Amino acid sequence: MTLHAVAYQVADSIDLKAFKAGFPSEIYYEEPDEVFYELPDSRFIYIFKYGVVCFLNYDELRIAEFLQFITPFCRNRFELKLSEELQIETGTNENKFGYNKIELQNGKTNALRLVMLNVSQSVALDYYSEQTNKLLVETHYHTQKLEQKGRLDISGRNLAKFIGKTLNLKNKIAENLYIFDSPDVTWEDEYLNKVDMGVKNTFDLQVRFRNVEEGLVIVKENLELFKDIMQHRKSTALEWIVIILILVEVINLAVEKIFSH
């Protein structure tokens, strides 16, 4: 049997608690940050708190209907959705993991869930990689201005917002991606472990995750330098203010002495 898995990054986040209350279907598996449904006609949906929805054995019309249904539970819904797809052939003689198609000996539900999990992690990585690249471009702009003008072309308030944006993205990645951790179900099932590792390798998840981490490290190092420069600029300004105040006080004393005679 050939199945088609497709995952979409639809929003910054999805309110799973509210969604589960509004979608009265039986849950096959859930964690605080994810919920997995097995539906009639061998259809599956996997929804993640970090804004990803993954479908298996769904046609385009049903996908569109479901994405419309989930809209009220999304925060900062995206008009242009990132997506990731994978073809799954089940009941084969051996497991094979290709670029856009995999073959599985056993298409049991937990194996399909692991495939959908990794497809979802892949599209989330695309989104976080895109956000990291935007931060790198902005950082590069400020380093160029520093080289050209010898000073930062950014206010203290905007620098603080930039730092906050970077930290927020770093925290989201740490909370939502577990590329190096295998799900609990794989610990006692060798077949499921092979499926999990095979799909991870198919999407180069670990390499791509490291690239995102390295990009954020570069941004963080530059921001620390920017912060030090801003602090030095502020301390220099304070020193000049103190010097001017002392000078004014000296002039006042001198004037008072002159006029007292």
C-alpha positions in Angstrom: 0.0 0.0 0.0 1.3 3.5 -0.9 0.5 6.3 1.5 1.2 10.0 1.3 2.3 12.0 4.3 2.4 15.8 4.2 3.1 18.3 7.0 2.4 22.0 7.1 3.7 24.7 9.4 0.4 26.6 9.7 1.1 29.0 12.6 3.4 30.0 15.4 1.5 27.8 17.8 -1.7 25.8 18.2 -3.9 25.7 21.3 -4.1 21.9 21.7 -6.3 22.0 24.8 -9.0 24.1 23.0 -8.6 22.1 19.8 -9.1 18.7 21.6 -12.3 20.1 23.1 -13.6 21.1 19.7 -12.5 18.0 17.8 -14.4 15.1 19.5 -12.5 12.2 17.9 -10.8 9.4 19.7 -7.1 10.1 20.5 -4.6 7.4 19.7 -1.6 9.1 21.4 -1.0 12.3 23.1 1.6 14.3 25.0 1.3 17.9 26.4 2.8 19.2 23.1 1.3 16.9 20.6 -1.9 14.8 19.8 -2.2 12.0 17.3 -5.5 10.7 15.8 -6.3 7.5 13.9 -9.5 8.1 11.9 -11.7 6.0 9.7 -10.5 4.9 6.2 -6.9 4.5 7.5 -6.5 8.3 7.9 -4.2 9.9 10.5 -3.6 13.4 11.8 -0.8 14.6 14.0 -1.0 18.1 15.5 1.8 19.8 17.4 1.8 22.8 19.7 4.5 24.5 17.7 2.2 25.1 14.8 2.6 22.0 12.6 -0.2 19.7 11.3 0.7 16.4 9.6 -1.7 14.4 7.5 -1.5 10.8 6.3 -3.7 9.3 3.6 -5.7 12.6 3.2 -6.7 14.1 -0.1 -6.3 17.8 -0.8 -10.0 18.6 -0.2 -10.0 17.1 3.3 -6.7 18.7 4.1 -8.1 22.1 3.1 -11.2 21.5 5.2 -9.3 20.5 8.2 -6.9 23.5 7.9 -9.9 25.8 7.8 -11.3 24.0 10.9 -8.1 24.4 12.9 -7.7 28.1 12.2 -9.5 29.4 15.3 -7.1 27.4 17.5 -4.0 28.9 15.8 -1.9 31.9 17.0 -0.4 34.0 14.3 -1.6 31.8 11.4 0.6 31.9 8.3 -0.8 32.7 4.8 2.1 31.0 3.1 2.6 27.6 4.7 5.9 25.7 4.7 5.4 22.0 3.9 7.2 18.7 3.7 6.0 15.5 1.9 6.9 11.9 1.9 5.7 8.8 0.1 5.4 5.6 2.2 5.2 2.1 0.7 4.1 -0.5 3.3 4.3 -4.3 3.2 7.7 -4.4 1.4 10.4 -7.1 1.8 12.7 -4.8 3.6 12.9 -1.2 4.9 14.4 1.3 2.5 14.8 5.0 3.1 15.1 7.2 0.0 15.0 11.0 -0.6 11.3 11.4 -1.1 10.0 7.8 -0.5 10.5 5.2 2.1 9.6 1.5 2.1 8.4 -0.2 5.3 8.0 -3.9 6.0 5.4 -3.2 8.6 3.0 -0.3 8.4 1.6 -0.6 11.9 0.2 2.6 13.5 3.2 3.3 15.7 5.6 3.1 12.8 3.4 5.5 10.8 3.2 7.9 13.7 7.1 8.0 14.0 7.3 8.8 10.2 4.7 11.6 10.6 6.6 12.9 13.7 9.9 13.2 11.7 8.2 14.7 8.7 6.7 17.3 11.1 10.1 18.0 12.8 11.5 18.5 9.3 9.0 21.2 8.3 9.5 22.8 11.7 13.3 22.9 11.1 12.6 24.6 7.8 10.7 27.3 9.6 13.3 27.8 12.4 16.0 27.8 9.8 14.2 30.5 7.9 13.8 32.6 11.1 17.5 32.1 12.0 18.6 33.2 8.5 16.6 36.4 8.9 18.4 37.1 12.2 21.8 36.4 10.5 20.9 38.9 7.7 20.0 41.5 10.3 23.1 40.9 12.3 25.3 41.1 9.1 23.7 44.5 8.4 24.7 45.9 11.7 28.3 44.5 11.6 28.7 46.1 8.2 27.5 49.5 9.6 30.0 49.0 12.4 32.8 48.4 10.0 31.8 51.4 7.7 31.0 54.0 10.4 32.9 52.7 13.4 29.7 52.8 15.5 26.4 50.8 15.8 23.5 52.1 13.8 20.9 50.8 16.3 19.2 52.2 19.3 19.4 50.6 22.8 15.6 49.8 22.6 15.9 48.1 19.2 18.9 46.2 20.3 17.0 44.9 23.3 14.1 43.8 21.0 16.6 42.1 18.7 18.1 40.2 21.7 14.6 39.2 22.9 13.7 38.0 19.4 16.8 35.8 19.3 16.3 34.4 22.8 12.6 33.7 22.0 13.6 31.7 18.9 16.3 29.8 20.8 13.9 28.9 23.5 11.2 27.7 21.0 13.7 25.4 19.3 14.9 24.0 22.6 11.3 23.3 23.7 9.8 22.0 20.5 12.5 20.0 18.6 13.9 16.7 19.9 16.0 15.7 17.0 18.6 13.8 19.1 16.0 12.1 21.3 14.2 9.0 20.3 10.6 8.7 21.4 9.9 6.3 24.3 8.2 3.8 22.0 11.4 3.1 20.2 13.3 2.0 23.4 11.8 -1.4 23.6 11.0 -2.1 19.9 14.0 -2.5 17.5 11.8 -2.2 14.4 10.4 1.1 15.5 13.9 2.4 16.4 15.1 1.5 12.9 12.2 3.4 11.4 12.8 6.4 13.5 16.5 6.6 12.8 15.9 5.8 9.1 13.5 8.7 8.6 15.7 11.1 10.6 18.6 10.3 8.3 16.4 10.7 5.2 15.6 14.3 6.2 19.2 15.0 7.5 17.5 16.3 10.7 20.5 16.2 12.9 22.7 18.1 10.4 20.1 20.7 9.7 19.5 21.1 13.5 23.2 21.7 14.1 23.2 24.3 11.3 20.4 26.2 13.0 22.1 26.0 16.3 25.4 27.3 14.8 23.6 30.2 13.2 22.0 31.2 16.5 25.4 31.0 18.2 26.8 33.4 15.6 23.9 35.8 16.2 24.3 35.5 20.0 28.1 36.3 19.9 27.5 39.4 17.8 24.7 40.6 20.1 26.9 40.2 23.1 29.5 42.4 21.3 26.8 44.9 20.3 25.6 45.1 24.0 29.2 45.7 25.2 29.6 48.5 22.7 26.3 50.1 23.8 27.3 49.9 27.4 30.7 51.4 26.7 29.0 54.2 24.8 26.6 54.8 27.7 29.4 54.8 30.2 31.4 57.3 28.1 28.4 59.6 27.8 28.0 59.5 31.6 31.6 60.3 32.1 31.3 63.4 29.9 28.2 64.4 31.7 30.0 64.2 35.1 33.0 66.1 33.6 30.7 68.9 32.3 28.8 69.1 35.6 32.1 69.4 37.5 33.3 72.1 35.0 30.1 74.0 35.5 30.5 73.8 39.3 34.1 75.1 39.1 33.0 78.0 36.8 30.2 78.9 39.3 32.7 78.9 42.2 35.1 81.0 40.2 32.4 83.5 39.3 31.2 83.7 42.9 34.7 84.4 44.1 35.3 87.1 41.5 32.0 88.9 42.3 32.5 88.5 46.1 35.6 90.8 45.8 
